[in-house]
Structures are given as C-alpha cells and as structure tokens.
C-alpha cells in the first residue's frame, strides 16, 4: 500500500470516528480536486459507514462520480438565506 494512501485512509477514519457518534456536519470547502487522497478515502468511508454525520463537500469542479450520483446535488450560486434554508431542511436526514 502506498504510504500516502495509508495516511489518507487513517486521516479519513479519524474524521469519521470523531464526527459519526455526535452526528456532526463536516463541511469541506474549496476542494481543489475531487481526486485528493484524503477526500477520496473520506467519501468512501462516509458512503459505506456514516449513519448520523453529514458531509458536505463544496467544489468548483464537477465530481461526476457514478458511486456518488445519488448523494450529489449540483448547486449554483445562492444567497446565504437560501443556503441556510436548504441546510435546515435536510438537517434531520
């Protein structure tokens, strides 16, 4: 296993272990690349194991990943109030 991939997996596991029990929302902004190893590991772990936590990844890139299609919402620019309403609407999911 590549050392960088091992570090990414370990970092993602720690994030999930801290956020999941509390049902925390993790917001990752300005993602430069959806191919970042830590983000890839985190997306994979959240998809498979998270039940209570929420993960929001904001990127200018379009991830277009088949395994995430059911979890991906494409949003354009929106006022803060609309974004707040969207988050409140989905906070109990």
N, C-alpha and C positions, 0 to 999 in steps of 0.2 A: 504494500500500500504506500502510495506517495505520502511523504511527511506532511505536505501542505493540506492534502485531503484529510489526513488523520486529525490535524489541528482544526480544520473546518468542522469536521464531524463532532469533535469534542466541544468546540465553542457552541455549536447548534444544540447539542444535548444539554449543556449548562443553561442556555437560554430557555429551552423548553421546560427543564426541571424547575426553574425559578418562576416562570410565568403560569404554567398549567395549574398548579394547585390553587392559586388565587384567582384564576380566570382573568388574568391581566390582558390588556390590549397592548400589543407591541407594534409600533408604527416605525417603519424604516423608510426614510425619505431620501430623495435624490439618489436613488440607486443608479450608479454609473453603468452597471452591466448586470443583467439577469444571469450571467454566467459566473458571477463571483462564487468561489467555492463555499464560503460560509453561508451565503444566501441560498445556494442550491441545497446544501445539507439541511438548512432550517426549513425551507419549503417542503422538502421531502418528509422530514420528521413531523412537521405540523400536519401535513396531509394525512399521514398514517396514524399519528398518536394523539394529537391535540383534541380535546373534547370541550374544555372550558375556555382556554385562551383564544384570543383573536389576533391574527396577524394581518396588518395592512402594509403593503409594500407600494410605495409611490415611485414611479419611474417615468421618464420621458420616452423611454423605449417601449415598444410593444412586445411583451414576452412571447406571445403566440406559442405557448407550450400546451400540447394536447392534454397532458395529465392534469393541468391546472385550469382547463377551459371552464369547468363547472364552478370554479372558485374565482374567476377573473371577471372584474367589472371594469369596462373601459369608461373613463370619465374625462370630460373636457374641463376647462377652467370653470370654477363655480365660486360664487360669493361664500364667505365664511358661514353665513346663516344657513345656506342650503347644505353645506358640508356638515354642519352641526346637526341639522335635522336628519340627514342620512345616517350619521353615526348613532343618534338616539333611536332611530327606527330599528336598527339592527343590533343594538347592544345586548338583547336577551337571547339572540340566536346561538 
